[in-house]
Amino acid sequence: MISVVLWDLDGTIQDSEALAKDGTRYGFKQVLGREPTEDEFAQLVGRPVPVVYNEWFDDDVAKQILDTGTSYYQERAEQIPCYSGIPELLSELKRRGYRMGIVSSKRRFHVVNELKAKTLDNLFDVIVAQEDTKLHKPHPDPLILAASHLKSPPENCIYIGDQPSDLRAAGAARMKGIAALWGDGKFERLEPICSKMLAYTPMDILNFL
């Protein structure tokens, strides 16, 4: 029986892709004098940005790009909107007695501040962020950690996300996964992984519970 609903944040709860791209673009331009390629943007989706930068650049350059892009992003982060229907769904799930958590590859201070800006922070019982595990999605560790904080077996949890890495992490953690198609999630990427649990609108989640 599902008693815990875990959520990805970006591309699932909030529409942050455009601002994240602008921050990345700004950091690259200021430090490297060029924009990221489409392939570089694609490799950043669903993975911790500092981890990826450290794979591409030496430590100093990676830190400069990250710090510059983060400053740009933070100055505008309070403007990031929720997807339509998300606040209502979260309130309904809380009313029905589900415990909820966020599992994000983003740094904790971003997650906390962005939820507070939308007055959504009080709806979540646990937050697992980038700093909390050594391995990240699609590895199951972040999801398993969230379940353990809530003292719940993974089988009693469901994870909602918009990227293949989210759904693969759910499967590896022995949780059910729901593919969020109302935001950044793309049918052609998610359907092969999660063909029976496709949510086209936030309220579709209720049908799976």
Buried (B, 14 or more C-beta within 10 A) or exposed (E): EBBBBBBBBBBBBBBBBEBBBBBBBBBBBBBEEEBBEEEEBEBBBBBBBBEBBBEEBEEEBBBBBBEBBBEBBBEEBEEBEBBEBBBEBBEBBBEEEBBBBBBBBBBBEBBBEBBEBBEBBEBBBBBBBBEBBEEBBBBBBBBBBBBEBBEBEBEBBBBBBBBBBBBBBBBBBBBBBBBBBBBBBEEEEBBEBBEEBBBEEBBBBEEBB
